[in-house]
């Protein structure tokens, strides 16, 4: 992230923090109403929730995964 992008994010975050609780809720409802933003937020939440999980090699995952038959 560039310095300009970081500054923009900080300004936006400070403005968001300055909103009343009702305004924040209204903003988040509108944000979640848009499918692409909703999916982005869900993806971010999932990554954050699983961040501390240990990782494993893709090869191991693929070996354990059941094979699907293609039609």
C-alpha positions as CSV (number, residue, x, y, z in Angstrom):
1,X,0.0,0.0,0.0
2,X,1.4,3.4,-0.9
3,X,1.7,6.2,1.5
4,X,-1.2,8.0,-0.3
5,X,-3.4,4.9,0.0
6,X,-2.5,4.5,3.6
7,X,-3.3,8.2,4.3
8,X,-6.7,7.8,2.6
9,X,-7.5,4.8,4.6
10,X,-6.6,6.6,7.9
11,X,-8.8,9.6,6.9
12,X,-11.7,7.3,6.1
13,X,-11.3,5.3,9.3
14,X,-11.2,8.5,11.4
15,X,-14.3,9.8,9.8
16,X,-16.0,6.4,10.4
17,X,-15.0,6.5,14.1
18,X,-16.5,10.0,14.3
19,X,-20.0,8.8,13.3
20,X,-22.6,8.1,15.9
21,X,-23.5,4.5,16.6
22,X,-26.7,4.8,14.5
23,X,-24.7,6.3,11.6
24,X,-22.1,3.6,11.7
25,X,-24.9,0.9,11.7
26,X,-26.6,2.6,8.8
27,X,-23.3,2.8,6.9
28,X,-22.5,-0.9,7.5
29,X,-26.0,-2.0,6.5
30,X,-25.6,-0.1,3.2
31,X,-22.2,-1.6,2.7
32,X,-23.5,-5.1,3.4
33,X,-26.4,-4.6,1.0
34,X,-24.0,-4.6,-1.9
35,X,-23.1,-8.2,-2.9
36,X,-19.4,-7.5,-3.8
37,X,-18.7,-5.6,-0.6
38,X,-20.5,-8.2,1.5
39,X,-18.4,-11.0,0.0
40,X,-15.2,-9.0,0.6
41,X,-16.1,-8.5,4.3
42,X,-17.0,-12.2,4.7
43,X,-13.7,-13.2,3.1
44,X,-11.7,-10.8,5.4
45,X,-13.6,-12.0,8.5
46,X,-12.8,-15.7,7.6
47,X,-9.2,-15.0,7.0
48,X,-8.9,-13.1,10.3
49,X,-10.7,-15.9,12.2
50,X,-8.4,-18.6,10.8
51,X,-5.2,-16.5,10.8
52,X,-3.7,-18.4,13.8
53,X,-4.4,-21.8,12.5
54,X,-1.4,-23.8,11.4
55,X,-1.0,-24.2,7.7
56,X,-0.4,-27.4,5.8
57,X,1.0,-28.2,2.4
58,X,-1.5,-28.1,-0.5
59,X,-0.3,-31.6,-1.5
60,X,-1.5,-33.0,1.8
61,X,-4.9,-31.3,1.6
62,X,-5.4,-32.6,-2.0
63,X,-4.4,-36.1,-1.0
64,X,-7.1,-36.1,1.8
65,X,-9.8,-34.5,-0.3
66,X,-12.3,-36.9,-1.8
67,X,-12.1,-37.2,-5.6
68,X,-15.0,-36.0,-7.6
69,X,-16.2,-37.7,-10.7
70,X,-16.5,-35.5,-13.7
71,X,-19.4,-36.0,-16.1
